[in-house]
Amino acid sequence: MGGGPGNRQGQLVRRNSWTQPQSSLTFQKNKRQFMHRKSHIALSMALAMLMAFMVHSRPAPAAPGLTPSTETTSEVTPETTSEVTPETTSKVTPGNRVSDEVMTRKAARTESGPFAENLLADESNRSEAASRTLIVGERGGFARIADALSAASDGDTIRMEAGTYREHELLVDRQVTILGIGRPVIDVEHKGEGIRITADKVHVEGLEIRNVPTSHSRDHAAIRFERASGGKVIDNILDDTFFGIYLARAHDMVISDNRLRAYHTRESVSANGIHLWNSNRALIADNEIIGHRDGIYLEYVQESSITGNHVEKNIRYGLHFMFSDDCVYRDNRFENNGAGVAVMYSRRVMMKHNLFVNNWGASSYGLLLKEITDSEIFENEFSGNTIGIRSEGSDRVKKHRNSFHRNGWAIRIMASSMDNLITENNFIDNAFDVSTNSRRHSRNNFEANYWDKYSGYDLNGDGFGDVPHRPVRLFSLIVERNPMALMLLRSIFVQILDLTERVMPTITPETLVDEKPLMRKVAI
C-alpha cells in the first residue's frame, strides 16, 4: 500500500510542491543580504572619500612663531568662516592680495640657511639706513664736525649751526649730507686741507670755508672729492683758498651756485678755483670764481657741461681745459682774465652764448683754440679783447653767428688750421678783423659775414655785396712778421698801405676772401 507506484508518485509531487517555495525564500534572503553589503561598501567608500577630501582641504597650520595674517588669499563667505570650499581656494580679491615678497620674508624668519639669512640681513640694512640728523653747534649733540662725521652713518644729515669751527683735514667716508644753517664758517687756519670726501653721493651745502694754505707738495683744497661720484657742492663760499673745489676721478658731480675768491697775485703761488681731473659727466653751473690761477680747469674730462658761470680777474685763464671731449660751454661770462680762455687738444666741443670781454694783455685773447677738431662756436660775444679768437692747428671748426666788437684782432687764424667755416658773424670796430701768418689758406672759408669796413655795393638788393671782401689787411701781415710795427697802427703810413691794397689786392692772401659779404648786421 504504502510502497506502490501511486504513493511514490504522490510523494514526489508533494515533495516538489514543498521545496519550490523554500528555494524562493532563500533567494530573496540572499538578495537582501547582498544589497545590504553593497550599500555598506558604498557608504564606507563615500565616508573615506569625504575624509580624504577634508584632509586635503584643511588650511595648513601657521609656522611656529609666525602670526597668521588677517588677510587671506581665499574667498570666505560670512556664514562659514571656518570652512573653505574648493571653488574659492584659487580666487584672490584685490583687497586681500599679499605680496610675494612679504610672504617670502615672513617665511624666511622661520627658516634657516643662507637664503633666509640674506633676507634678514637685507631687512636689517634697511632699518639701519633710516636717516638721522646730527646737529653740530651749541644746541646740538656735537661740538666738533669731526666727531659728528665719525658718528654718522650712510644716509645721515649733519646740520651745522651758525658759528666758526676751527678744524681741518675733515674726512667724509660715508654717504652723508653736510648742511650749513646760517652760513657756518670752517676756518682751516692755514693748517692743511678743508674737507676730503671719499664716499659717493655726498652733499655739501651752505658752508663757508676759508684760509686754505698754499702748498708746493700737496694740492690743498677747500673741498676735495677723490674717487667719489654722484656728489653735490651747492651754495658755498670758499674764501682765500689754494684750490677751491678739486675733483679727482669723481664722476656725475654737480658744482653749482658757489662763490670762490682767492687773493694771490702770482701764478706760482696760486691754484685753480674749480679743478677737474679725469672726472666725467660733471655739471658746473652758476658759480662765481675770482682771483685764482685758472678759474675753471678741466683735464681728461668727458661729456660735461659748464654753464652760467661768472669767471673774472683770474691770473692766467678764466677757463682752461685739455684733452676733454664732448663738452658743452654755454651762457658763461669770462671777463678781465690774464690770458682769456684756452681750449686745447679736444674734440666735439660746443661753445654757445658766452661772453668774452676785456681780456687784455701782451699774449691775451678771448678764446684760444689749439688743436681742436669737429667743434662749433656760435652766438658768442667777443668784446674788448686783445684777440677775439686765436686758432692754432684747429680743423673743422664752425664759427657762426658770433659778434666781434672792439677787439685788437677779431680772428687770428694760423696756417696750421684747416677746413674751418666762418659764416654769419658780425665784425665791428676791430683793429684787425682777420689776421694770418700765411698767404695760403685754401681750405678755410669765409662766407656771408657782416664787415663794417666793407665798402662794396648791392645793386640787385639781395642783401649780399656784389664785390668780394678781403678781410686781411696788408699791415696785419707786416705785424705778424714784426710785432713792433704795431706802433704805426694809427699812422698815415698804414692808411697809405690800406689804400694801396684796395687798389691792387695782390699781396694779401687771395683765398681768405668773403665772396658774399652781408650788407646788414646779423641779428644775434
Secondary structure in CASP SS format (residue, H / E / C, confidence):
PFRMAT SS
TARGET T0000
AUTHOR 0000-0000-0000
METHOD secondary structure of the structure
MODEL  1
M C 1.00
G C 1.00
G C 1.00
G C 1.00
P H 1.00
G H 1.00
N H 1.00
R H 1.00
Q H 1.00
G H 1.00
Q H 1.00
L H 1.00
V H 1.00
R H 1.00
R H 1.00
N H 1.00
S H 1.00
W H 1.00
T H 1.00
Q H 1.00
P H 1.00
Q H 1.00
S H 1.00
S H 1.00
L H 1.00
T H 1.00
F H 1.00
Q H 1.00
K H 1.00
N H 1.00
K H 1.00
R H 1.00
Q H 1.00
F H 1.00
M H 1.00
H H 1.00
R H 1.00
K H 1.00
S H 1.00
H H 1.00
I H 1.00
A H 1.00
L H 1.00
S H 1.00
M H 1.00
A H 1.00
L H 1.00
A H 1.00
M H 1.00
L H 1.00
M H 1.00
A H 1.00
F H 1.00
M H 1.00
V H 1.00
H H 1.00
S H 1.00
R C 1.00
P C 1.00
A C 1.00
P C 1.00
A C 1.00
A C 1.00
P C 1.00
G C 1.00
L C 1.00
T C 1.00
P C 1.00
S C 1.00
T C 1.00
E C 1.00
T C 1.00
T C 1.00
S C 1.00
E C 1.00
V C 1.00
T C 1.00
P C 1.00
E C 1.00
T C 1.00
T C 1.00
S C 1.00
E C 1.00
V C 1.00
T C 1.00
P H 1.00
E H 1.00
T H 1.00
T C 1.00
S C 1.00
K C 1.00
V C 1.00
T C 1.00
P H 1.00
G H 1.00
N H 1.00
R C 1.00
V C 1.00
S C 1.00
D H 1.00
E H 1.00
V H 1.00
M H 1.00
T H 1.00
R H 1.00
K H 1.00
A H 1.00
A H 1.00
R H 1.00
T C 1.00
E C 1.00
S C 1.00
G C 1.00
P H 1.00
F H 1.00
A H 1.00
E H 1.00
N H 1.00
L H 1.00
L H 1.00
A H 1.00
D H 1.00
E H 1.00
S H 1.00
N H 1.00
R H 1.00
S H 1.00
E H 1.00
A C 1.00
A C 1.00
S C 1.00
R C 1.00
T E 1.00
L E 1.00
I E 1.00
V E 1.00
G C 1.00
E C 1.00
R C 1.00
G C 1.00
G C 1.00
F E 1.00
A C 1.00
R C 1.00
I H 1.00
A H 1.00
D H 1.00
A H 1.00
L H 1.00
S H 1.00
A H 1.00
A C 1.00
S C 1.00
D C 1.00
G C 1.00
D C 1.00
T E 1.00
I E 1.00
R E 1.00
M E 1.00
E C 1.00
A C 1.00
G C 1.00
T E 1.00
Y E 1.00
R C 1.00
E C 1.00
H C 1.00
E C 1.00
L E 1.00
L E 1.00
V E 1.00
D C 1.00
R C 1.00
Q C 1.00
V C 1.00
T E 1.00
I E 1.00
L E 1.00
G E 1.00
I C 1.00
G C 1.00
R C 1.00
P C 1.00
V E 1.00
I E 1.00
D E 1.00
V C 1.00
E C 1.00
H C 1.00
K C 1.00
G C 1.00
E C 1.00
G C 1.00
I E 1.00
R E 1.00
I E 1.00
T C 1.00
A C 1.00
D C 1.00
K C 1.00
V C 1.00
H E 1.00
V E 1.00
E E 1.00
G C 1.00
L C 1.00
E E 1.00
I E 1.00
R E 1.00
N C 1.00
V C 1.00
P C 1.00
T C 1.00
S C 1.00
H C 1.00
S C 1.00
R C 1.00
D C 1.00
H C 1.00
A E 1.00
A E 1.00
I E 1.00
R E 1.00
F E 1.00
E E 1.00
R C 1.00
A C 1.00
S C 1.00
G C 1.00
G C 1.00
K E 1.00
V E 1.00
I E 1.00
D C 1.00
N C 1.00
I E 1.00
L E 1.00
D E 1.00
D C 1.00
T C 1.00
F C 1.00
F E 1.00
G E 1.00
I E 1.00
Y E 1.00
L E 1.00
A E 1.00
R C 1.00
A C 1.00
H C 1.00
D C 1.00
M C 1.00
V E 1.00
I E 1.00
S E 1.00
D C 1.00
N C 1.00
R E 1.00
L E 1.00
R E 1.00
A C 1.00
Y C 1.00
H C 1.00
T C 1.00
R C 1.00
E H 1.00
S H 1.00
V H 1.00
S C 1.00
A C 1.00
N C 1.00
G C 1.00
I E 1.00
H E 1.00
L E 1.00
W E 1.00
N C 1.00
S C 1.00
N C 1.00
R C 1.00
A C 1.00
L E 1.00
I E 1.00
A E 1.00
D C 1.00
N C 1.00
E E 1.00
I E 1.00
I E 1.00
G C 1.00
H C 1.00
R C 1.00
D C 1.00
G C 1.00
I E 1.00
Y E 1.00
L E 1.00
E E 1.00
Y C 1.00
V C 1.00
Q C 1.00
E C 1.00
S C 1.00
S E 1.00
I E 1.00
T E 1.00
G C 1.00
N C 1.00
H E 1.00
V E 1.00
E E 1.00
K C 1.00
N C 1.00
I C 1.00
R C 1.00
Y C 1.00
G C 1.00
L E 1.00
H E 1.00
F E 1.00
M E 1.00
F C 1.00
S C 1.00
D C 1.00
D C 1.00
C C 1.00
V E 1.00
Y E 1.00
R E 1.00
D C 1.00
N C 1.00
R E 1.00
F E 1.00
E E 1.00
N C 1.00
N C 1.00
G C 1.00
A C 1.00
G C 1.00
V E 1.00
A E 1.00
V E 1.00
M E 1.00
Y E 1.00
S E 1.00
R E 1.00
R C 1.00
V C 1.00
M E 1.00
M E 1.00
K E 1.00
H C 1.00
N C 1.00
L E 1.00
F E 1.00
V E 1.00
N C 1.00
N C 1.00
W C 1.00
G C 1.00
A C 1.00
S C 1.00
S C 1.00
Y C 1.00
G C 1.00
L E 1.00
L E 1.00
L E 1.00
K E 1.00
E E 1.00
I E 1.00
T E 1.00
D E 1.00
S E 1.00
E E 1.00
I E 1.00
F E 1.00
E C 1.00
N C 1.00
E E 1.00
F E 1.00
S E 1.00
G C 1.00
N C 1.00
T C 1.00
I E 1.00
G E 1.00
I E 1.00
R E 1.00
S E 1.00
E E 1.00
G C 1.00
S C 1.00
D E 1.00
R E 1.00
V E 1.00
K E 1.00
K E 1.00
H E 1.00
R C 1.00
N C 1.00
S E 1.00
F E 1.00
H E 1.00
R C 1.00
N C 1.00
G C 1.00
W E 1.00
A E 1.00
I E 1.00
R E 1.00
I E 1.00
M C 1.00
A C 1.00
S C 1.00
S C 1.00
M C 1.00
D C 1.00
N C 1.00
L E 1.00
I E 1.00
T E 1.00
E C 1.00
N C 1.00
N E 1.00
F E 1.00
I E 1.00
D C 1.00
N C 1.00
A C 1.00
F E 1.00
D E 1.00
V E 1.00
S E 1.00
T C 1.00
N C 1.00
S C 1.00
R C 1.00
R C 1.00
H C 1.00
S C 1.00
R C 1.00
N C 1.00
N E 1.00
F E 1.00
E E 1.00
A C 1.00
N C 1.00
Y E 1.00
W E 1.00
D C 1.00
K C 1.00
Y C 1.00
S C 1.00
G C 1.00
Y C 1.00
D C 1.00
L C 1.00
N C 1.00
G C 1.00
D C 1.00
G C 1.00
F E 1.00
G C 1.00
D C 1.00
V C 1.00
P C 1.00
H E 1.00
R C 1.00
P C 1.00
V E 1.00
R C 1.00
L H 1.00
F H 1.00
S H 1.00
L H 1.00
I H 1.00
V H 1.00
E H 1.00
R H 1.00
N C 1.00
P H 1.00
M H 1.00
A H 1.00
L H 1.00
M H 1.00
L H 1.00
L C 1.00
R C 1.00
S C 1.00
I H 1.00
F H 1.00
V H 1.00
Q H 1.00
I H 1.00
L H 1.00
D H 1.00
L H 1.00
T H 1.00
E H 1.00
R H 1.00
V H 1.00
M C 1.00
P C 1.00
T C 1.00
I C 1.00
T C 1.00
P C 1.00
E C 1.00
T C 1.00
L C 1.00
V C 1.00
D E 1.00
E C 1.00
K C 1.00
P C 1.00
L E 1.00
M C 1.00
R C 1.00
K C 1.00
V C 1.00
A C 1.00
I C 1.00
END
